[in-house]
């Protein structure tokens, strides 16, 4: 386990905290591998350092997470594009995941 990984129990607690505060909203986002690769290639080819995710809601009520490249000073690189890569859960969920049902 590396420094950025957390144990299932901690992840479940965080998910439970979110659901207690936001019971009627999205539980997760599916991000297709192909989209992650496109985003990665876009930022690395253009000198960006990181990626920032912004939450939003479409006019249809669908929750979204938008991604932008971030430079070494922590500034958004809007000029490299704003990416809509996610599909929200519910609708795109793993109903048997211990992070979905919070059962161990």
N, C-alpha and C positions, 0 to 999 in steps of 0.2 A: 504494500500500500504506500503510495507516495504522499507528499505533504498536502496535496489538493484533494485527496480522496477522504471520504468520511464513512463511518460504519453505517450499516443498515438502520440500526436503532436510532442513531442521531438523525439520519435523513428522514425517518418516519416521524420523529418528533418535530422537525422543522416543517414537514408537510402537514402534520396535525395542527401546528401553530397557525400556519397559513389558512387552513380550512376553518379554524375557529374564528379567525378575524375576517375572513372573506368566504363565507359559506356558499355563496351563490355564483362564484366565478370559476374560471378555468383552473384545472388542477395541474396541468402540465402542457408542454408543447412538444410535438414531434418535429424534429429537424432532419430532413433527409440527408443522407451522406453526400449525395451529389451536390447539394446546395452548400454544405460545409466546405467541400473541396473548392467550389467556385469562389466562395468568400475568402478562403485561405489564399488561393492563387491571386485574387485581386489585391489583397492587402500586402502580400509579400512581394509582388512584382512592383508595387508602388511605394515601397518604403514605410509602410505602416507597421506598427508594433503590436497592437492589441485590437480587440473588438469590444464594443460596448453594445448592450442590448437595451432597447427602450420598449416599454409596454404601451400599447394603444388599443383602441376599440374602433373597428370599422363602423360605418353608418348602419350596417346590417346587425350590429350588436356582437359580432365575432371578435373575440379577444385576439390580439396579435402581439408578437415580439419582433421588433425591427432591429436590424444590426447595422452598425457603422464602424468603419475602420478608425483606429485611434493612433495618433503619432506618438513619438517618444516623449513628448511633453505633456501627453494626456489630452490633447485636443482632438475633437471629432474631425474626421476627414470626410465631410459631406460631399466634397468634390469627387470622391471615389465611388459614390453611390450609397443609397440607403436600401438595404436588402430586406425583403419580406420573405422569409424562408420557412415560417412555422405553420403548423396545422394544430389547432388547439384540441385539448382533451377537456371536456367530453367531445366526442365524435371520433377522435383518433387516439384511443386509449388502449392500454393493456389491462384489461379488467381483472386479471389474475396476479398482477404485480403487487408485492407487499408494500410498495409505495402508493399504489392506488387504493387498496382496501385497508392499509395500515395494520394488517395482521402479520404476526411474526411466524 
